[in-house]
Amino acid sequence: MFMAEKKDSFFIAGIDEAGRGSVIGPLVIAGVSVDAKGEARLKKLGVRDSKLLSPKRREALYKKIEKIAKDIIISKTDPCKIDASRSNGTNMNKLEAAKFVEILSLLNPQKAYIDGFDANLAKLKEFFIKMTSGQVELVVEHYADATYPVVSAASIVAKVERDRAVEKLKKQYGEIGSGYTSDPRTIAWLKEWLKSNDRLPDCVRRTWITAELLEDEKKQSRLTEWLKSRF
């Protein structure tokens, strides 16, 4: 986290996330703020949607973004907290929106660009306006990370931090893949874990439908084996 002492000019901010849909690992949200000169430098740097960049390129750009940014705020929400929130009726949209507001309050920009994660952008923007008391000019758009350099910078920071978190998990749990359900390596690891364990570990979002189905299969398999042994 990098914080300037005093705001004395016009600053803009960009906020984006990484890991929203993953079944393994944290949700990472990053906010980046810059002044007019910083915005120009980001454009010259050629930042863009992190998904279009290689891991090596993201790491290199991250270091340069750190030198350009006024402030960088990083928020990480672990699977256990995500599961607890969902169990209490707080869905991912509400959880993520609250984290975005926290970051906005810390960055305290005059204008902010936000990558919209809800299909209803008008409703999402209305929420942010209410929570910031209308003190920040807001631009809330889908694919903002591909349009505004400051959001691209936030996207890169979030993705790098998420990748680092996943690498730490790999050192502890082995090859877990990317952590997304679309990754065969991730699904294979989840199934392999359940062969010798009754439940998935804390690095997994157990309220995700994929995790729930796999654990249910495990329970059903144990029940079937028990019934066979009894009759």
Buried (B, 14 or more C-beta within 10 A) or exposed (E): EEEBEEBEEEBBBBBBBBBBBBBBBBBBBBBBBBBEEBBEBBEEBEBBBBEEBEEEBBBBBBEBBEEBBBBBBBBBBBBBBBBEBBEEEBEBBBBBBBBBBBBBEBBBBBBBBBBBBBEEBEEBBEBBBEBBEEEBEBBBBEEBBBBBBBBBBBBBBBBBBBBEBBEEBBEEBEEBBBBBBEBEEBBEBBEEBBEEEEEBBEBBBBBBEBBEEBBEEBEEEEEEEEEEEEE
